[in-house]
Amino acid sequence: LGAKLPVWLGAIALMLAGVFLVAFAVKRGWFTPRLRVYASSALGVSLVLAGLSLRKSYADIAQGLAAAGVGILYAVILAVATIFQSDFAFVTSLASLYMIVGITALAIALSLYLGPLVALIGLIGGFATPALIGVGPAHATPLFLCLIAQQVGTSVIGRRSGQWVFSLVALVAV
């Protein structure tokens, strides 16, 4: 924990920096909403790819970069579904839910490859983002399927990594 804690704190700081960069750009009105979303998505994907490329030489840093990238991708979905709803009218709450499922699946796959920090961010984002978006009762079936998929994914992570705390947290979150 002593060696990983600074990396984990750095990953959380990097993720928050990405989120606050988007919020600051929104407040200042620097770019069009579409450009802000595309740039933020590119930042998230770039961090995930950087994490994958650094996996062999710097495992802890790679895990932190990928976790920050996943967190930024969740923030992008949240921004598209709430703040920029008028600019992305084609992204319904159901489409947002499917994007959340995709990012959560990515986080689960990355956590099996990189480590538990990515799983933790995926777990938090996967359960918190649908609640923050406000997925309504009209989409109850896809929401429950999403939650079940997240529960199964975190159980797989717990089984493969030997860290059952993820399964316990996911069970409480559901």
Long-range contacts (C-beta under 8 A, 24 or more apart in sequence): 3-60, 4-60, 4-117, 7-60, 7-61, 7-63, 7-64, 7-117, 8-64, 8-67, 8-117, 10-64, 11-63, 11-64, 11-65, 11-67, 11-68, 11-117, 11-121, 12-68, 12-71, 14-47, 14-64, 14-65, 14-68, 15-67, 15-68, 15-71, 15-72, 15-75, 15-121, 18-43, 18-44, 18-47, 18-68, 18-71, 18-72, 18-75, 19-71, 19-72, 19-75, 22-75, 22-76, 22-79, 26-79, 26-83, 32-87, 33-83, 33-84, 33-87, 33-88, 34-84, 34-87, 34-88, 36-79, 36-84, 37-76, 37-79, 37-80, 37-84, 37-87, 37-88, 40-72, 40-75, 40-76, 40-79, 41-73, 41-76, 43-69, 43-72, 44-69, 44-70, 44-71, 44-72, 44-73, 44-76, 45-69, 45-73, 47-72, 48-73, 48-106, 48-110, 51-110, 51-114, 52-110, 52-113, 52-114, 55-113, 55-114, 59-114, 59-115, 60-115, 62-114, 63-114, 63-115, 63-116, 63-117, 63-118, 64-117, 66-110, 66-114, 66-118, 67-117, 67-118, 67-120, 67-121, 68-121, 70-103, 70-106, 70-107, 70-110, 70-118, 70-121, 70-122, 70-125, 71-121, 71-125, 73-103, 73-106, 74-100, 74-103, 74-121, 74-125, 74-126, 74-128, 74-129, 77-103, 77-129, 77-133, 78-129, 78-132, 78-133, 81-133, 82-132, 82-133, 93-133, 93-134, 93-135, 93-136, 93-139, 94-135, 94-139, 94-142, 96-133, 96-135, 97-130, 97-133, 97-135, 97-139, 97-142, 97-143, 97-146, 98-142, 100-125, 100-126, 100-129, 100-130, 100-133, 100-146, 101-146, 101-149, 104-146, 104-149, 104-150, 104-153, 105-149, 105-153, 108-153, 108-154, 108-156, 108-157, 111-157, 111-161, 112-156, 112-157, 112-160, 112-161, 116-157, 116-161, 116-163, 116-166, 119-154, 119-157, 119-161, 119-166, 120-166, 122-153, 123-150, 123-154, 123-166, 123-169, 123-170, 123-173, 126-150, 127-170, 127-173, 127-174, 147-174, 150-174
